[in-house]
Amino acid sequence: MSATHNHTPAHAGGHDNHDESHHTHADHGSVKSYLTGFILAVILTAIPFWIVLGKVFESSSTTALVVLGLAAVQIVVHMVYFLHMNTKSEGGWSILALIFTTMLVVIMLSGSIWVMYHLNHNMMPGMMPDSTGDATSMSIQGAPAMPAMKGMEGMEGMKGMEGMKDMPAMPVAPKAP
């Protein structure tokens, strides 16, 4: 039951020869590159905290833009030092996938903001409740008033309309100033 094995020296045949030029995957980094990425990430996290807590800028919009810019730089640091994304890894497909994903996110966010802005901007002003908080008195400014339901006396012969003559008249909307 013993089997005989013919052992050849390692990588002697040629087909198992692994040369460094055959590898297309990215380098997994060294301790130095991980420490560099970590230190940069800590610095890029501490700076926005200092900017916000120290109230460095007078304008809140300037503060927001600077913090967003530093966040974008930190995303790049994470991708380079921790995810090892570069143009050489996976034949450049990882960068192309990142660019495509970024484009989709920008299109979706900008489109959503555009739609929300225009929905808010194009709302009919008469559909909003008045300043007293009474939502029952909604009327459209400048719209013609609806006529009162007068002249319903002659409709007794219509089927299903028997109770219409007892209905109160609709209120007339006030005229716009």
N, C-alpha and C positions, 0 to 999 in steps of 0.2 A: 503494500500500500504506500510505499514511499514513491514520491515523484522526483524526477531529476529535472533540475532547472539549469539551463545554460545561461550563465550571467556574463554579460558583456560590460565593459567599463561604461560608466555613466556618460551619456550623450555621445556615444561613439558612432551611432548609426547616422546621425545627421538630421533625422526628422524630429527628434526631441530637442534639438539644439535651440535654446532660447537666447537669442541675441537681444540686446537692449533696443536695437532699431525696430524690432517687431512690435514693441509695446506702443499702443496708441492712447492709453489712458494717462490721466494727469498724475503728476507727482502728488503724493499724499502729505507732503509738507514735513517740516522738521520742527524740533522744539523751538528753535529760534524764530521760525515764521509764525508759529502759534503764539509765542510770547509777544511778538511784534503786533500781531492782530489783536491780541487781548489788550495790550497797552493802548493801542489806537482806539479800540472800542470803548475803553474806560474813559479816555480823554474826550471822545466824541459824545459820551453820555454826560460827563460832568459839565461840559461847557454850556449846553442848553439849560441845565439846572441853575447854573450861576447866572445866566442871562435872564431867566424868568424870576428867580428869587431875588436877585440883586436889582431888578428893574433897570437894566442897563440902557434900554431904549425907551424913549418917551411914548412912542406910538406902539400900540399893541399889534398893528398890522406888520410893522417892521420886525418886531420880535417874532411873530409867527413865521414870517418869511425866512428869517435867519435860522430858526429852529428846524423848519422843514428842509432847508438847504443842508444843515448838518445831519439831519436824518438820512437824506439821500447819500451823503458821503459815507455815513456809517453802513448803509446797505451795501455800497461798493466794497468797503473794507471787509464786511462779512463774506461777501461772495468771493473775493480774491483770497483771503487768508484762511477761511474756514471751509468754504465749499469748493475751493480750488478751481474756480471757473476762470478759464482763459481761452484764447483763440485756438490753442493747441489741443485742449482736452476734447475727446470724442470727435475729432475732426472738425471742430468749430460748431457742431450742432447744438451744444449747450448754450452758446452765446446767441445763436439764431433763435432758439426756443425762448430765451430770456427777452430778446428784443420783441418777438411776437407777443409774448405775454404782456410786456410793458405797453405795447401799442393797444392791445385789447383793453387793458385796465384803463388807460387814458381815454380811449373812445367811450367806454361805458360810463366812467365817472363824469366826463365833460358832457356827454349826452344826457345823463340823469340830471345834472345841475342845470343844464339848458332847459330841459322839460319842466323842472320844478320852478325855475325862474319865470318862464313864460306862463305857466299855469297860475302862478301868483299874480303876475303882472296883468294878465288878461281876464282876471275874475271880474264879473260884473259888479260894479260898486253897489248897486241896489240889492244884491243878494247877501250882503254882509249885514249883520245885526247893527242897529243904531247904537249910539253911545250910551244909552240908558241900559243896554243889556237886554232889551225886550226883542226877542227874535220873532215875535208874532207880527210885528208891524213892518215886514219887509215889503218894499215897493221899489220899482225901478224908476230912477230919476228920468224925467222927460218922456215916459211912456204914456200913451193916451189912457184915460180912465175908462174902465169897463162900464158900459151902460147898466143901469139898474134893470132888474128883471120885471119890467112893467109890460103890460099887454098880454099877460099869461091867461087872462080870463077866457079867451076864445079857444083854449086848448083842451077843453073838457072831453072832447070826443076821442082824443088820442089814447091808445092802449098803453097802460103802464105809467101814464102821466097824471093819474088821478090826484095825487097828493102835491103836485107842483104848485097849485094855486095857494097853498097854505105856507109855502116857503117864504122866509123873509127876503127882502131885497138885498142884493150884494152891496157892500159899502163902496162908495166912490173914492178912488185914490185922490189924495190932495194934489193940487196942481203945483208944478215946480215953480220956484220963484224966478 
